[in-house]
């Protein structure tokens, strides 16, 4: 593990703890810290931990991170370990969100990768 990975990992873990502290920041910012920590976990091959954080966002989206965004990130995390679940997650994205260009592009790209 290189030094940059260590620093990023520690910063994400520390940042998550700070954001989670009572009164630290508004609760709407917590998903951003969870996403950062989930990305660190994915880099460390701690898939289950990353999935848990992303599922928490799916279950409690905020104005900063929508449910569709969290579902796409979760599908990406599941892509290598459980492609069938990843496809199910993409199918479960609300149809109204599918009309948003960024969501549509991301789901199309991930669906194409899963079809290979």
TAVENTA-V22006 format. One record per residue. N is the residue number from 1. D_CENTER is the distance of its C-alpha to the mean C-alpha in Angstrom with 2 decimals. Layout:
((N/D_CENTER) (N/D_CENTER))
//
This chain:
((1/22.70) (2/23.55) (3/23.95) (4/21.20) (5/18.59) (6/20.23) (7/20.29) (8/16.64) (9/15.75) (10/18.29) (11/17.34) (12/13.71) (13/15.18) (14/17.99) (15/16.11) (16/13.99) (17/17.38) (18/19.06) (19/16.68) (20/17.07) (21/20.83) (22/22.90) (23/23.74) (24/21.72) (25/19.76) (26/19.11) (27/16.68) (28/14.90) (29/13.71) (30/12.13) (31/8.59) (32/8.95) (33/10.14) (34/7.58) (35/4.93) (36/8.17) (37/9.10) (38/6.34) (39/7.37) (40/10.81) (41/10.71) (42/9.86) (43/12.70) (44/14.81) (45/14.34) (46/13.29) (47/11.25) (48/12.14) (49/11.12) (50/7.53) (51/7.64) (52/9.46) (53/7.31) (54/4.52) (55/7.92) (56/9.39) (57/7.59) (58/8.60) (59/11.92) (60/12.43) (61/11.21) (62/13.14) (63/14.98) (64/12.65) (65/9.38) (66/10.54) (67/9.96) (68/10.07) (69/7.37) (70/4.92) (71/7.13) (72/7.15) (73/3.83) (74/5.17) (75/8.39) (76/8.05) (77/7.48) (78/10.37) (79/12.35) (80/14.59) (81/15.19) (82/15.49) (83/15.96) (84/17.64) (85/14.82) (86/12.54) (87/15.43) (88/15.77) (89/12.29) (90/13.14) (91/16.55) (92/15.47) (93/14.06) (94/16.81) (95/19.62) (96/19.94) (97/16.48) (98/17.57) (99/20.32) (100/18.21) (101/18.70) (102/15.29) (103/13.68) (104/16.68) (105/16.57) (106/13.01) (107/13.78) (108/17.18) (109/16.16) (110/13.83) (111/16.63) (112/19.15) (113/17.54) (114/17.45) (115/21.07) (116/22.33))
//
